[in-house]
Amino acid sequence: MGALGFLKNKNDNLFYSLSIFMSLDVQRSLFVLYLLQLGITQGEIGILQSFLFFSAVALEIPSGLLADRFGRKVSLIIGFLGLFISGIGFLLFSDFVPFAIVFCLFGASIAMGSGSDRALLYDNLLAENRAQEYPKIISRARAVGAISLGLSMLLGGVLQDTWSWNAVYVFFAISKLIGAIVVTFIPETKLPSISQVAHKVNTVSDEKTVGVLTSLITFFRSKKGAFLMPLFVGYALFELSTIPLFIYGQPFFSMQGLEIPVIAGIYAAVEALSAGMFVAAGFICSRFSLGTIAFTTTIIAAFLLFILSLNIGTITSVVTFLLIMSLPAIYETSYETYIHDNVESRIRASCISVANLINSVVIGISYTVFGGLLDLYGFSLTLIVVAVTCFVGLFGVATTLLLSEKERPLKKQEA
């Protein structure tokens, strides 16, 4: 029993270590300011962010299939190495066109790691008959990741202020290379498929790959899979209210006269608060339904966006921004747990990739629209439009929950 407990703690701690390096990003709160000082405009930055998201879109499904076929660790390592190369690219280039390539690589690398970490965790827990612990473990991992991101963004401000922009991106590149090494130490459990694939000849690599793709298509043609699609769209519209704001908050606070270390400190505070939210998420998600959590967080987020649009002072703006950025922690945990409970192991990473694909399309479009609205109308009107869009996302969530009310989830999966 003691050995089993030690193994559980070891595996959990390894996953927490993975979360640290996946989240560690010293340039996250500063890269817009870096690009602006190079002469890249806000509109061009919006286009670059769209390139990033659409490159992620292009690889979402292939990366999920690769992870399900060859292993989630392989996909994670490729993602880390791509981010390492992207960091080097930030050091080498200063013009829009090269950065377009760098941002495409960045997005592709994100796609390679997207969902693979969560699928890896869920299946490892399932193999240990601990699937019910997923909300607790993933919320703790996200809390650890949020703290890692917050401290790293604070460090990024210090590195830039003390040394140079080059120091920021050298550190970023090295951290992602170390992350690839960390992945190699994490165990990966292969679970048998619940589904019976029509063609059972699995000795040839190509046939296995086709089997995963066929299972994925079959799943989304079924009621259970089809019912998830409105949820994916609804959650993406909620994400639209926070992710672009996270990026464009940098020039927003810069225009209010705040220095780079202070802006980095604000973003570090966002992650510190998010860490607390993630810790609370495990408790909250075990007691409240996805519908309750989605409705509550969306209404609060929309209201706070309206408050932020009024621009009633720097301190109020900072506090409101902190609250908006921390809310997704609870919603995200409940949303992902719902997906895992309704998807089997064989196509777990691929299904998450489909969800991320929809998310990336919506967010990718929103970056260009967000940047354009900012250039034309400023922050106030843009934030009101975002608040309304965020609220519309509730209809997607409600549709899924109403349609699947009579469906039995795959919660009691066998290892």
N, C-alpha and C positions, 0 to 999 in steps of 0.2 A: 504493500500500500504506500509506504514511504517512497519507494522507487518510482511508482506511478505518479505520485504527487510531484516529485522532483522533475520528472519528464514533462508533466503538464506545465509546470512553472517555466521550465527551460524553453519549451516551444512557444509559450505565450510571450516570454521575454524576447525571444528572437523576432517574433512578429512586431513587438513594440519597437525593437531596434530598426526593423525595416521601415516602420512608420516615421521614425526620426529622419532617416536619410531620404525618404520619398518626399517629405515635407520641407526639409531644410533648403532654404532658398534666399540667399543673402541679397539678391537683386530684385526680389519681388516688389518691394515697396518703392523702388527707385528707378526701375528700368524706363518708365515713361519720361522721367526727368533726364535720364541719360540720353535718350533718343532726341528729346527736345533740344538739349545743348549741342547735339551733333548737327542740328538743322532740320530734323525730321518734324513735320507739322503734326498737329493733333489729328487732322483728317487722315494723314498717311499712317499714323499710329493705329487708327481704327482699322484701316485696310490691312495692316500687318497682323493685327489681332484676328481679323477675319481669315487671313491666310493660315494662321496657326490653327484656328478651329476647323477650317475646312480640310486641312491636311489631316487633322485628327479624325474628321468624318470619313475621309477616304480609307483610313486604315482601321477604323473601329471594328468592323465585322471581320476583316482578315486577321486582325490581331487576336480577336476572341477565338476564332477558329484555330489559329496557331497555338494559343494557350491551351485550348481543350485537347488538341491533338498531340503536341510535343511537350506540353508541360507549362504551368504558370510561371515557374522559375525562369525558363528560357525567355519568355516574353518580357519578364521584369528586367532581366539582365540586358537585353537588347534596348529596352527603354532607357535604362540608366546610361548606357554607353552613348546613345543618341543625344541625351542631355549634356553629357560631357563634351561632345563635339560641338554642340550648340553654344556652350559657354565659351569655347575657344573662338567660335565665329564672332561673338560679340567683341572680342579683343582685336580681331583682325580687320573688321570692316567698319565703314562709317557712312555708306550711301544706302539709299532706299532699296535698290535692286538686290544687292548682296544680302541685306537684312530680310528681304522677302524669302530668300532661300533658307536663311537661318531659322526664320519663324516657321516655315513649312517643316523643317527637320524637327524643330521643337515640338510642334503639334503632333507629328508622327510618333515621336518618342513618348509623348504623353499617352497616346493611344495604345502603345505597346504595353504600358503598365496599367492602363485603365481597366479596372475590374479584376485583373489577374490577382492582385493582392487579396481582395475580398473573397474571390472564389477559392483561392489557396487556403485562407483561414477557415472558411465555412466547411470545406471538405475535410480538412484536418480535424476540426471539431466534431464533424459528423462521424468520422472514423473512430473517434474516442467516445462516442455516444454523449457528446457535450453540445450538440447543436443548439440547445435551448440557452446556452451561454453566449451565443453570438452577439446579441445586442450589448451585453455587458463588456465583452472583450473588444468588439469593434469600437464602442464608444470610448473605452479607455485608450485604445490605440489612436483614435482620432484626437483625443485630448493630448496625448503625448506628442502627436504630430503637430497639433496647434501650438503647443509650447515650443517645439522645435522651430516651427516657422516664425513664431513671434520673436524668439531670441535671435534667430538668424537674420531677420529683417533689421532688428536693432543693431546687430553686429555689422550689417551691410552699411548702415548709416555711419557707424564709427569708422569702418574701413575707408569709406569714401572721404570722410571728413579729415581723417588722420593721414591717410596715404594717397590713394587715387582711385579712379574708376577701375583701372586695371586690377587693383588688389581685390575689388569686389568680384570680378569675373574669374580671376584665377582661383579664388576660394570656392566659387560656385562649381567650377569644372572639377576640381579635386574632390569636392564632397560627393558628386555624382559618381565618380570613379570608385570611391570607397563604398558607396551604396551598392554597386554591382557586385563587389566582393562579399558584402554582407548577405546578399541573396543566396549565395552558394552554401551557406551554413544552415539554411532553413529547410526542414524536412518537407516532403511533398507526398501526400497519400493519394494513390490512385484508387478510386472507387468504381465498382462495377456499375454498368448502366442499368437503370430501371426499365427503360424501354426495350422492346424487342425489335431490333432493326430487321427489316424484311430480308435483306441480303446479309447473311451471317458470316461471310467469308472475310475475316479480318486479318489475314496474314500479309496483305499487301498494303503498303503505306498509303497509297492514293485512295484505296477503298475505305480506309479508316477515316481519312479526311472527308471524303464524300459522305460517309455515314454521319459524321457530326453535322455537316451542312444540311443533309436530308432531315435529320432529327430536328434541327433548328427551324427549318421551313415548315415541317409538319406541326411543330409546337405552335407556331404563330398562326397557322391555319385552323388550329383547334380553338374552342371557345375560351379555354383558360389563357392561351397565349394572346388571342385577339383582345380579350378584356383588359390586358395590361397596357395596350397601346395608348388609350386616353390618359392613363396615369403617367406614362412617360412624357407625353406632351404637357400635361398640367404641371408636372414638377419642373420641366424645362422652363416654363413661363415664370415660375417662382424664382428659379435660378437667374433668369434674365434680370430680375430686380436687384440682384446683389453682385453678380460677377462683373459686369461692365462698370458698375459704380465703384467696385474695389479698385479697378485700374484707373478710372478717371478721377477718383478721389485725390490722387497725387497732385495733378495740376490745380484741382479745386482748392486744396489747402495751401498750395504754393501761392496762388493768387491772393490768398488772405494774409500773405506776408510771413508764413511760417517757414523756418529754416529746415534744411534736409534732415538733420538729426532729430528734430522735433516731429517731422512727418514720419520718419522711420519709427519713432517712439509710439506714435498713434497706431501704426500698423502692428507694432509689437503688442500693444494693448488690446487690439482686436483679437489677436490670436490667444492672448492670455484669457480674455473673457470667453472666447470660443472653447478653450480647454475646459473651463468650468461648465459650460453648456453641454459639452460632450460627456463629461462625467455624470451630469444630471440626466442626460439622455437615456442612459441604460435604465435608470429607475423610472423615468417618465414613460418610456416606450413599453415597459412591461405592465403598465397600469392603464394606459390610454390607447385607444385605437388610432390607426393612421388617419381616419377621417377627422377625429377630434383635433389631432395634432396639426394636420394640414390646414384646417379652417382657422384655428387659433393663431398660428404663426403667420399665415397669409394676411389676415386682417390687421394684425399688429404691424407687419412689415409695410403694408400699404399706407397705414396711418402715419408711420414714422417717415416714409418717403415724402408724404405731403408736408410734414413738419419741416423736413430738411429743405424742401423747395422754397420755404418762406425766407430762408437765409437770415435768421434772427439773431445772429451773433456767432462768433468763432467757437466759444465754449459749448453753446447749445448744439451747434453743428457737429462738433467732435463727439459729444455724448450720443447724439442721435445716430451718427455714423457707426459708432461702436455697437449700439444695440442692433441696428440693421444687419451688420456683418456677422453678429454672433447667433442670430436666430436660426439660420439654416442648419446648425449642428443637430438640433432636436428633430427637425423635419427630415433631414437626410438619413439619420439613423433609423427612423421608423419606416421610411420609404424603402431603403435597401433591405431591411429585414423582411418586409412584405414580399419583395421580389424573390429573395432566397427561399422563403417558405413556399413559393408557388412554382419553383423551377427545380428540375432534377440535376444531379451532378454532371452528367454527360455534356450538357449544354450550358452549364452555369456561367462560365466566363463569356460565352457567345451571347447569351441573353443580356448580360450586363452591358456588353458591347453595343447591342441594339439600343438599349436605353441611353447609353452614352452617345451613340450616333445621333439620335433625335435631339438630345441635349446640345450637342455640338453644332448641329444645323441651326437650331434656334438661337444659341448664343453667338455663333459666327455671324449670322445676319444682324443680330442686335448690336454688335460692336460697330459695324459700319453705320447703322441707323443712329445709334447713340452718338457717335462722333460727328455725324452730319447735323443732328439736331443741336448739339452743343455749339457747333460753329455758326449755325443759323439763328438759334433762339436763346442760347445760354442754358444754365443749369436748371433754373426754376421750372420752365415749361417742360424740359426734358424729363425731370423727375416726376412730374405729374403724369405724363404719358406712361412712364415706367410703372407707377403705382397702379394705374388702371389695368395695365397688361398683367401685372402680378395677380390682381384680383380675378381676372378672367381664367387664370390657371386652375382655380378651384373647380370649375365646371368639368375639367378633364378628370380630376381626382374623384369627384362625385360620380361621374359616369362609370368608372372602373369599379368602384365599391358597390354601386347599385346593381350593375350587371353581374358581378361575381358573387353576390350575396349568397346564392344557393350553391356555389361551387365549393368543393372541399379542398383546402390547400394541401400541398405536399409536405406539411409540417413534420409529420412523423416518417421521415425517410429512413430507410435502413442503410447502415454503413456497409 
